[in-house]
Amino acid sequence: MKLRDLAERLGCRLEGDGELDIRRVAGIDEAGPGDLTFLANPKYARRLASTRASAVILGRPSDGEAAAPPPFAVLRSENPYLSFAKALALLNPPSPLRRGVDPLASVAPDATLGPDVSIGPFVAIGAGAVVGARSVVHAHAVIAADARVGEDCVIHSHVSIRERVVVGHRVIVQNGAVIGSDGFGFVRLPDGTHFKIPQEASVVLEDDVEIGANTTIDRPAVGETRIRAGAKIDNLVQIAHGVTVGARALFAAQVGIAGSTIVEDDVVLAGQVGVGGHLRLGKGAMATGQTGITNSLDPGAFVSGCPAIPNRDFLRSSAIFGQLPELKKRVAALEERLAELAAKMKDNQSS
Protein backbone atom coordinates (compact mmCIF):
# COMPACT_ATOMS: atom_id res chain seq x y z
CA MET A 1 0.00 0.00 0.00
CA LYS A 2 1.28 3.48 -0.84
CA LEU A 3 2.12 5.49 2.26
CA ARG A 4 -0.10 8.34 1.01
CA ASP A 5 -3.11 5.99 0.87
CA LEU A 6 -2.29 4.53 4.28
CA ALA A 7 -2.04 8.00 5.83
CA GLU A 8 -5.43 8.94 4.40
CA ARG A 9 -7.11 5.80 5.69
CA LEU A 10 -5.54 6.23 9.13
CA GLY A 11 -6.40 9.93 9.32
CA CYS A 12 -2.74 10.86 9.85
CA ARG A 13 -0.80 13.85 8.54
CA LEU A 14 1.91 12.75 6.12
CA GLU A 15 5.41 14.21 6.32
CA GLY A 16 7.66 12.78 3.62
CA ASP A 17 7.41 10.67 0.49
CA GLY A 18 3.85 9.50 0.00
CA GLU A 19 4.81 7.18 -2.86
CA LEU A 20 6.67 4.77 -0.58
CA ASP A 21 5.38 1.21 -0.72
CA ILE A 22 4.53 -0.10 2.77
CA ARG A 23 4.28 -3.87 3.14
CA ARG A 24 3.95 -4.46 6.87
CA VAL A 25 4.08 -3.06 10.39
CA ALA A 26 7.13 -3.96 12.49
CA GLY A 27 8.82 -3.02 15.75
CA ILE A 28 11.33 -0.18 15.84
CA ASP A 29 14.32 -2.51 16.12
CA GLU A 30 13.13 -5.12 13.59
CA ALA A 31 11.75 -2.77 10.92
CA GLY A 32 13.47 -2.44 7.55
CA PRO A 33 12.83 -0.83 4.19
CA GLY A 34 9.16 -1.08 3.26
CA ASP A 35 8.10 -1.32 6.91
CA LEU A 36 6.02 1.00 9.06
CA THR A 37 6.78 1.30 12.76
CA PHE A 38 5.47 3.48 15.56
CA LEU A 39 6.49 5.28 18.74
CA ALA A 40 3.93 5.50 21.54
CA ASN A 41 6.23 5.37 24.59
CA PRO A 42 8.78 8.21 24.88
CA LYS A 43 11.32 5.95 26.61
CA TYR A 44 11.95 4.26 23.25
CA ALA A 45 12.52 7.55 21.39
CA ARG A 46 16.29 7.10 21.21
CA ARG A 47 15.79 3.94 19.11
CA LEU A 48 14.42 6.05 16.27
CA ALA A 49 17.99 7.08 15.46
CA SER A 50 18.85 3.52 14.42
CA THR A 51 15.59 2.30 12.91
CA ARG A 52 15.64 1.23 9.26
CA ALA A 53 11.89 1.65 8.82
CA SER A 54 10.59 3.54 5.80
CA ALA A 55 8.00 5.37 7.89
CA VAL A 56 7.16 5.94 11.56
CA ILE A 57 3.87 6.81 13.26
CA LEU A 58 4.58 9.62 15.73
CA GLY A 59 2.53 11.89 17.94
CA ARG A 60 2.58 15.66 17.87
CA PRO A 61 6.04 17.22 17.49
CA SER A 62 7.70 17.66 20.88
CA ASP A 63 9.75 20.66 22.00
CA GLY A 64 12.88 18.53 22.05
CA GLU A 65 12.41 16.98 18.62
CA ALA A 66 15.36 17.46 16.28
CA ALA A 67 15.06 20.34 13.83
CA ALA A 68 16.58 18.35 10.95
CA PRO A 69 14.12 16.17 9.05
CA PRO A 70 14.32 12.49 10.09
CA PRO A 71 15.65 9.87 7.64
CA PHE A 72 12.17 8.35 7.35
CA ALA A 73 8.68 9.49 6.47
CA VAL A 74 6.39 10.40 9.36
CA LEU A 75 2.69 9.87 9.95
CA ARG A 76 1.51 12.31 12.63
CA SER A 77 -1.24 10.89 14.80
CA GLU A 78 -3.18 12.09 17.83
CA ASN A 79 -2.97 8.51 19.13
CA PRO A 80 0.03 6.61 17.69
CA TYR A 81 -0.88 3.35 19.40
CA LEU A 82 -4.39 3.38 17.96
CA SER A 83 -3.03 4.25 14.51
CA PHE A 84 -0.58 1.36 14.80
CA ALA A 85 -3.46 -1.03 15.59
CA LYS A 86 -5.47 0.22 12.63
CA ALA A 87 -2.43 -0.05 10.35
CA LEU A 88 -2.01 -3.69 11.39
CA ALA A 89 -5.62 -4.36 10.43
CA LEU A 90 -5.22 -2.64 7.06
CA LEU A 91 -1.96 -4.37 6.14
CA ASN A 92 -2.99 -7.80 7.45
CA PRO A 93 -6.50 -8.41 6.14
CA PRO A 94 -8.08 -11.70 7.26
CA SER A 95 -8.00 -14.64 4.89
CA PRO A 96 -11.10 -14.95 2.74
CA LEU A 97 -13.73 -17.19 4.29
CA ARG A 98 -15.68 -19.91 2.57
CA ARG A 99 -19.28 -19.03 3.31
CA GLY A 100 -21.79 -21.79 3.89
CA VAL A 101 -21.78 -25.04 5.82
CA ASP A 102 -18.92 -27.50 5.43
CA PRO A 103 -20.13 -30.99 4.44
CA LEU A 104 -18.42 -32.42 7.52
CA ALA A 105 -20.35 -30.20 9.94
CA SER A 106 -23.31 -31.57 11.90
CA VAL A 107 -26.23 -29.13 12.06
CA ALA A 108 -29.51 -30.11 13.72
CA PRO A 109 -32.50 -29.93 11.36
CA ASP A 110 -34.24 -27.31 13.49
CA ALA A 111 -31.16 -25.10 14.04
CA THR A 112 -31.34 -21.66 12.45
CA LEU A 113 -28.42 -20.27 10.45
CA GLY A 114 -28.40 -16.66 9.29
CA PRO A 115 -27.29 -15.56 5.84
CA ASP A 116 -23.60 -15.69 4.91
CA VAL A 117 -22.50 -17.77 7.89
CA SER A 118 -19.33 -19.83 7.70
CA ILE A 119 -19.55 -23.19 9.47
CA GLY A 120 -16.32 -25.17 9.45
CA PRO A 121 -15.67 -28.93 9.39
CA PHE A 122 -16.64 -31.04 12.40
CA VAL A 123 -18.68 -28.23 13.93
CA ALA A 124 -21.70 -29.49 15.89
CA ILE A 125 -24.77 -27.25 16.14
CA GLY A 126 -27.51 -28.59 18.39
CA ALA A 127 -31.28 -28.63 18.25
CA GLY A 128 -32.92 -25.22 18.30
CA ALA A 129 -29.62 -23.36 18.22
CA VAL A 130 -29.30 -20.08 16.33
CA VAL A 131 -26.23 -18.66 14.58
CA GLY A 132 -26.64 -15.10 13.31
CA ALA A 133 -25.78 -13.57 9.97
CA ARG A 134 -22.13 -13.49 8.86
CA SER A 135 -20.92 -15.30 11.95
CA VAL A 136 -17.98 -17.67 11.64
CA VAL A 137 -17.76 -20.96 13.53
CA HIS A 138 -14.40 -22.65 13.07
CA ALA A 139 -13.64 -26.36 13.02
CA HIS A 140 -14.54 -28.59 15.98
CA ALA A 141 -16.56 -25.92 17.81
CA VAL A 142 -19.81 -26.93 19.53
CA ILE A 143 -22.94 -24.77 19.67
CA ALA A 144 -25.22 -26.74 21.98
CA ALA A 145 -28.98 -27.05 21.97
CA ASP A 146 -30.97 -23.81 22.22
CA ALA A 147 -27.83 -21.66 22.37
CA ARG A 148 -27.98 -18.37 20.48
CA VAL A 149 -25.02 -16.74 18.74
CA GLY A 150 -25.56 -13.24 17.33
CA GLU A 151 -24.42 -11.60 14.12
CA ASP A 152 -20.81 -11.06 13.01
CA CYS A 153 -19.37 -13.29 15.72
CA VAL A 154 -16.19 -15.36 15.45
CA ILE A 155 -16.17 -18.66 17.33
CA HIS A 156 -12.75 -20.28 17.08
CA SER A 157 -11.85 -23.95 17.04
CA HIS A 158 -12.71 -26.23 19.97
CA VAL A 159 -14.94 -23.65 21.66
CA SER A 160 -17.92 -25.05 23.55
CA ILE A 161 -20.98 -22.83 23.82
CA ARG A 162 -23.24 -24.83 26.05
CA GLU A 163 -27.01 -25.22 26.03
CA ARG A 164 -29.12 -22.06 26.36
CA VAL A 165 -26.12 -19.71 26.38
CA VAL A 166 -26.82 -16.35 24.73
CA VAL A 167 -24.04 -14.64 22.76
CA GLY A 168 -24.56 -11.11 21.45
CA HIS A 169 -23.30 -9.48 18.27
CA ARG A 170 -19.64 -9.05 17.23
CA VAL A 171 -18.43 -11.37 19.97
CA ILE A 172 -15.08 -13.17 19.60
CA VAL A 173 -14.44 -16.40 21.49
CA GLN A 174 -10.89 -17.72 21.23
CA ASN A 175 -9.83 -21.35 20.95
CA GLY A 176 -10.82 -23.81 23.64
CA ALA A 177 -13.01 -21.50 25.72
CA VAL A 178 -16.03 -23.03 27.45
CA ILE A 179 -19.08 -20.81 27.87
CA GLY A 180 -21.74 -22.22 30.16
CA SER A 181 -19.88 -24.98 31.98
CA ASP A 182 -21.47 -26.15 35.23
CA GLY A 183 -20.95 -23.93 38.24
CA PHE A 184 -19.14 -25.47 41.20
CA GLY A 185 -22.00 -26.18 43.60
CA PHE A 186 -22.40 -29.09 46.02
CA VAL A 187 -24.19 -29.87 49.28
CA ARG A 188 -22.32 -31.99 51.83
CA LEU A 189 -24.34 -34.98 52.99
CA PRO A 190 -24.22 -36.52 56.48
CA ASP A 191 -21.99 -39.33 55.24
CA GLY A 192 -19.43 -36.79 53.96
CA THR A 193 -20.24 -37.21 50.28
CA HIS A 194 -21.41 -34.34 48.07
CA PHE A 195 -24.74 -33.87 46.34
CA LYS A 196 -24.36 -31.94 43.06
CA ILE A 197 -26.59 -28.88 42.77
CA PRO A 198 -28.00 -28.85 39.22
CA GLN A 199 -26.64 -25.88 37.30
CA GLU A 200 -29.52 -25.12 34.95
CA ALA A 201 -29.44 -21.35 34.41
CA SER A 202 -27.66 -19.54 31.59
CA VAL A 203 -24.71 -17.40 30.62
CA VAL A 204 -25.13 -14.17 28.62
CA LEU A 205 -22.32 -12.52 26.67
CA GLU A 206 -23.43 -9.08 25.52
CA ASP A 207 -22.29 -7.31 22.34
CA ASP A 208 -18.60 -6.71 21.51
CA VAL A 209 -17.26 -9.03 24.21
CA GLU A 210 -14.02 -10.96 23.61
CA ILE A 211 -13.22 -14.16 25.50
CA GLY A 212 -9.65 -15.51 25.54
CA ALA A 213 -8.38 -19.01 24.86
CA ASN A 214 -9.20 -21.72 27.41
CA THR A 215 -11.24 -19.35 29.54
CA THR A 216 -14.25 -20.83 31.35
CA ILE A 217 -17.47 -19.05 32.26
CA ASP A 218 -19.80 -21.06 34.50
CA ARG A 219 -23.57 -21.16 34.55
CA PRO A 220 -25.38 -20.88 37.92
CA ALA A 221 -28.18 -22.96 39.39
CA VAL A 222 -30.56 -20.00 39.17
CA GLY A 223 -30.31 -16.47 37.76
CA GLU A 224 -27.53 -15.91 35.24
CA THR A 225 -23.85 -15.24 34.69
CA ARG A 226 -23.53 -12.10 32.57
CA ILE A 227 -20.60 -10.45 30.80
CA ARG A 228 -21.66 -6.94 29.80
CA ALA A 229 -20.98 -5.14 26.54
CA GLY A 230 -17.40 -4.45 25.52
CA ALA A 231 -15.71 -6.48 28.27
CA LYS A 232 -12.42 -8.07 27.20
CA ILE A 233 -11.31 -11.21 29.02
CA ASP A 234 -7.88 -12.77 28.45
CA ASN A 235 -6.77 -16.40 28.34
CA LEU A 236 -7.13 -18.91 31.19
CA VAL A 237 -9.62 -16.84 33.17
CA GLN A 238 -12.24 -18.47 35.42
CA ILE A 239 -15.58 -16.70 35.89
CA ALA A 240 -17.68 -18.59 38.43
CA HIS A 241 -21.44 -19.06 38.52
CA GLY A 242 -23.67 -16.04 39.04
CA VAL A 243 -20.92 -13.46 38.44
CA THR A 244 -21.71 -10.19 36.67
CA VAL A 245 -18.85 -8.54 34.78
CA GLY A 246 -19.41 -4.87 33.93
CA ALA A 247 -19.17 -3.10 30.62
CA ARG A 248 -15.66 -2.51 29.23
CA ALA A 249 -14.00 -4.46 32.05
CA LEU A 250 -10.50 -5.76 31.29
CA PHE A 251 -9.22 -9.01 32.82
CA ALA A 252 -5.67 -10.22 32.12
CA ALA A 253 -4.65 -13.87 32.08
CA GLN A 254 -5.37 -16.25 34.98
CA VAL A 255 -7.82 -14.01 36.78
CA GLY A 256 -10.26 -16.00 38.93
CA ILE A 257 -13.57 -14.66 40.22
CA ALA A 258 -15.62 -16.64 42.74
CA GLY A 259 -19.37 -17.03 42.62
CA SER A 260 -21.99 -14.29 42.84
CA THR A 261 -19.50 -11.42 42.75
CA ILE A 262 -20.49 -8.22 40.94
CA VAL A 263 -17.79 -6.47 38.95
CA GLU A 264 -18.93 -3.01 37.90
CA ASP A 265 -18.08 -1.15 34.69
CA ASP A 266 -14.49 -0.33 33.66
CA VAL A 267 -12.80 -2.50 36.28
CA VAL A 268 -9.25 -3.60 35.37
CA LEU A 269 -7.73 -6.76 36.89
CA ALA A 270 -4.13 -7.60 36.02
CA GLY A 271 -2.77 -11.14 35.69
CA GLN A 272 -3.49 -13.76 38.36
CA VAL A 273 -5.80 -11.56 40.41
CA GLY A 274 -8.08 -13.63 42.63
CA VAL A 275 -11.46 -12.28 43.73
CA GLY A 276 -13.55 -13.82 46.51
CA GLY A 277 -17.23 -14.63 46.29
CA HIS A 278 -20.25 -12.41 47.01
CA LEU A 279 -18.23 -9.19 46.69
CA ARG A 280 -18.73 -5.99 44.73
CA LEU A 281 -15.88 -4.28 42.88
CA GLY A 282 -16.84 -0.65 42.29
CA LYS A 283 -16.73 1.09 38.95
CA GLY A 284 -13.22 1.75 37.66
CA ALA A 285 -11.46 -0.21 40.40
CA MET A 286 -8.02 -1.57 39.49
CA ALA A 287 -5.86 -4.37 40.91
CA THR A 288 -2.24 -5.13 40.06
CA GLY A 289 -0.94 -8.61 39.29
CA GLN A 290 -1.42 -11.40 41.85
CA THR A 291 -3.65 -9.30 44.08
CA GLY A 292 -5.98 -11.25 46.35
CA ILE A 293 -9.27 -9.39 46.80
CA THR A 294 -11.12 -10.61 49.87
CA ASN A 295 -13.38 -7.60 50.51
CA SER A 296 -15.50 -5.36 48.32
CA LEU A 297 -13.78 -2.38 46.66
CA ASP A 298 -15.00 1.19 46.42
CA PRO A 299 -15.36 2.78 42.98
CA GLY A 300 -11.97 3.89 41.67
CA ALA A 301 -9.97 1.89 44.22
CA PHE A 302 -6.42 0.91 43.20
CA VAL A 303 -5.18 -2.08 45.17
CA SER A 304 -2.31 -4.56 45.37
CA GLY A 305 -1.14 -7.43 47.55
CA CYS A 306 -2.87 -10.25 49.37
CA PRO A 307 -5.05 -9.41 51.13
CA ALA A 308 -5.58 -6.39 48.93
CA ILE A 309 -4.60 -2.99 50.35
CA PRO A 310 -4.28 0.42 48.66
CA ASN A 311 -1.52 0.34 46.07
CA ARG A 312 0.50 3.16 47.70
CA ASP A 313 0.48 1.32 51.02
CA PHE A 314 1.56 -1.86 49.30
CA LEU A 315 4.47 -0.12 47.55
CA ARG A 316 5.66 1.40 50.84
CA SER A 317 5.39 -1.98 52.54
CA SER A 318 7.12 -3.89 49.76
CA ALA A 319 10.04 -1.47 49.93
CA ILE A 320 10.94 -2.88 53.36
CA PHE A 321 10.20 -6.57 52.73
CA GLY A 322 13.84 -7.27 51.90
CA GLN A 323 15.00 -5.56 55.10
CA LEU A 324 12.84 -7.70 57.41
CA PRO A 325 15.53 -10.30 58.30
CA GLU A 326 17.98 -7.55 59.30
CA LEU A 327 15.23 -5.67 61.16
CA LYS A 328 14.40 -8.86 63.04
CA LYS A 329 18.02 -9.21 64.14
CA ARG A 330 18.14 -5.57 65.25
CA VAL A 331 14.90 -5.90 67.23
CA ALA A 332 16.21 -9.07 68.92
CA ALA A 333 19.44 -7.26 69.81
CA LEU A 334 17.49 -4.31 71.22
CA GLU A 335 15.27 -6.62 73.27
CA GLU A 336 18.38 -8.34 74.65
CA ARG A 337 19.92 -4.97 75.51
CA LEU A 338 16.70 -3.80 77.20
CA ALA A 339 16.60 -6.98 79.24
CA GLU A 340 20.18 -6.36 80.36
CA LEU A 341 19.37 -2.75 81.33
CA ALA A 342 16.25 -3.87 83.20
CA ALA A 343 18.30 -6.43 85.12
CA LYS A 344 20.89 -3.79 86.07
CA MET A 345 18.20 -1.36 87.23
CA LYS A 346 16.67 -4.11 89.37
CA ASP A 347 20.07 -4.92 90.91
CA ASN A 348 20.69 -1.23 91.67
CA GLN A 349 17.31 -0.86 93.33
CA SER A 350 17.84 -3.92 95.53
CA SER A 351 21.35 -2.91 96.66
N, C-alpha and C positions, 0 to 999 in steps of 0.2 A: 504494500500500500504506500502511495506517495505521502510524504510527511505533511504536505499541505492538506491533503484529504483527511488524514488522521487528526490534524489540529482542528479542522472544522468540525469533525464528528465528536471530538472531545470537548469542544468549546474553549480551546486554549488559544492564546495569542502566540503566533509563530515568530521566532527571531532566528533567521538563518535561511538556509537553502530548502525551499519547499519541495523541490524535485527529488530529494533523497528518497530512495526506496527503503522502507522499513519492513523487516521480515518478522521480527519477534521482539518480545520484551525480556530483558535480562537484568541481573544484578549489576551494580556499579563495577565490581571487580571482574565479573565474567563477561561483560558486554564487549562486543567487537563491532567492526564495520557492519552496517545494516541493522544494528540493534538499537532499541530504545530503552533507556533506563530512567530512574527517577531518584529524587532526593526529597524525603519527607522528614528525616531526622537530622537536625543541624550537626550532630556529633560526627556524621559521616561526610561532612562537606569537604574535608581535606582530600578525600578519595577522588573527588572530581578531577583533580589535577592529573591523575594517572589513568582515568577511564579511557577506553578506546571506542566508546559508544558513538554512534552517529548523531544521536539526539538525546537530550535529557529533559525530563519534566521537572520544572522548578517552580517554587512559589514566587511571590512578589520579590523584586530586587531588594536586597538588604543594604544597609548603610555601608557594610564592610565588603560588599562584593567588588571584585576587581573591575577597574575601569576598562581594561582591554577586553575585546570580545573573546569569549571562550572558543576553544578549538572544536566545538560541536554546536549543532543547532539546539535551540531551546524552545520548549513549549511552556509558556507561563500559565500557571493554573492557580486558582484560589484554594484548591485542595489537591495537592500533588498525589496523595495516597489514593484518593478516589479516582483521579484521572488515570493513575497506574492500573487500578482494577478494571476500569472501563476499557483501557487499551488492551489488556489481556483478553477480555471478552471479544474485542473486535478482531484481534490478530490470531485468536485461537477458536474459531467457530466450532460448535459441536458437529460431530459426524452426522451425515444425513441419516434419518431414521426410516426404517421400512414400516410404513403404516399398515395397519391391519392386524390380524391374529395369526400367529405362527401355527402351522399345522400340528406341531407337537405340544401346543398348549391345551389345557383342559378347562373349558368354560361351561359352567352349568347352563342348561337350556333356558332357565328363567333369569339368568344374570343379564344386566343391562349395560351395554357398552356404548359410550357416546361416539360421535363422529371423529374420525381421524385419530383414534387411539392406536398405540403400538404395543402389542402384547407378545412378549418374547417366548422362546421355546421353554417347555416344561413349567410354565406358569400355571397355577391352579386358581381358578376363580369360582367361589362357591355359590350355592343356591341363593338367589335373591340379592346378590351383591351388585353394586353399581360402580362403574368406572367412568368418570366424566370425560368430556371432549378433550382431545389432544393430549391426554395423559399417557405416560410411558411406564410400562411395567416390564422390567428386565427379567432375564431368565431365572427360573427357579423361585420366583417370589410367590407368595400365597396371599390371596385376598379371600378371607373366609366368608362363610355364609352371612348374608345380611349386612356386611360391611359396606361403607360408602366412601368412595374416593372421588374428590372433586375434579375440577377441570385444571388442565395444565400442570398436573403433578408429575413427579419423577420418582418412581419406586424402584430402587436398585435391587440387584440380585440377592436372593436368599432372605429378603425381608419377609416377615410374617405380620400381616395385619389381621388380627383375630376377629372373631364373630362380633358383629354389631358395632365395631369401631367406626367412628365418623372422622373422615379426613377432609379438610377444607380445600380451597383452591390454591394452586401454586405452591404446594407443599413438596419438599424434598426429603426422602427417607433414604439414608445411606445403607450400604450393604450390611446385612445380618441383623438389623434392628428388629426388635419384637415389640409391636404395639398392641397392648391388650392382654399381656400375659397375666396369669392369676396373681392377685395380691397375696401377700404372706399373712394368712389369718388362720389361727387354730385355737381350739379350746382344749385345755388340759382336762383329761378325764381322771376319775378317782384312782384308776390303776396306773396312772402316769403316762398313758398313751395320749395321742392328740387327735381330736376330731377336726377335720378340715371344714372351715367355713366356706360354703359355696361363694365363689366370686362371679357374680352374674351381671353386674352393672357394666358400664361402657367407658371408653376413653374417647375424648374429643380433641382433635388437633385442629385449631382454627387456621385461617388463611395465612400464607406466607411463613409458615413454621418450617424450620429445618432440623432434622433429627440425625445425629451422627451414627457412625458404624457401631454395631453391637451394643447400642443403647437399648435399655428395656424400660417400658412404661406400663405399669401394672393397672389392671382394672380392680375396682373395689367390689365389695359385696352389695352395697347400695350406693346411690348417688352417682358420682362420676369422677374420673380423673380428667382434668382439662388443662391443655397447653394453649394459652391465648395467643392472639395474632402477633406474628413477627418475632416470636421467641426463637432463639437459636441455641441448640443443645448439641454439644460436642460428642465425641466417641466415648463409649464405655461409661455412660451415665446411667444411674438407677433412679427412676422416679417411682415411688411407692404408691400404693392404692389410695385414692381419695385426695391426692395432692392437686392443688391449683397453682399453675405457673403463670405469672402475669405477662402482659404484653411486652414485647421487646426485651425480655429477660435474656441474659447471656450466661450459659453454664459451660465452663471448660471441662476437659476430660476428667473422668473418674469422680465427678460429683455424685453424692448419694443423698437423697432426701427421703426421710421416713414418712410414714403414713399420716394423712390428714393435715399436713402442713400447708399453709397458704403463703405463697411467694407473690408479692405484689409487683406492679409494673416496674420495669427498668432495673431490676435487681441484677447484680453482676457477681457471680461466684467463680473464683479462680480454681485451678486444678486441685482435685482431691479434697474439696471442702465437704464436710459431713454436716448434715442438718438433722436435728432430732425431730420427733413426731409431735403433732398437735401444736406447732408454733406458728407465728406470723412474722414474716420478714417484710418490713415496711418498704414503701416505694423508694427506689433508688439506693437501697442498702448495698454495700459492697463488702466482700470478704476475700482476703488474700489466700494464697495456696495453703492447703492442709489445715485450714481453720476448722475447729470443731464448734459448731453453733448449738448450744444446749438451752438457750433461752430466746424468746422473741426479740427482734431488733426493731428499733425505732426507724421511721423513714429517714433516709440519708445517712444511716450509721455506716461507719467504716471500721471493720474489725479484723483482728488477726489472732492467732494462737488457739490453744485448746486448754481450758474452755475459752471461748472468744472474749476478748477485751478490746477496748478502743485501740486502733492501730498505733497511735502515738505512744500510748502506755506500753504496748507490746514492744515497740522499737526501743524505748528506754530500758525496758526490762531485759531484752535480748542483748543489749550492749554490755550487760554485766554478767551474763551467763558464764562466759569463759573465765571470769574472775572468781567464781564461787569456790573452787577448791582452795585458792589462796586465802580468800576471805574466811573460809571455815578454819584454816590453820591460825589466822590472826585472832579470830574470836576465841578459839581454844586457848591460845597463849594469853590473851587478856583475862579470860576466866581464871586461868591458873595463877596469874599475877594477882588478881583481885583476892583469890583465896589465900594467897600468901600474905597479902596486906591485912586481910581480915584476921588471920591467925596472929599476926604481930600485934595488932591493936588489942586483941583479946588478952594476949600475954602481958601487955603493958598495963591494962586495966586491972589485971589480977595481982600484979606485983606491987 
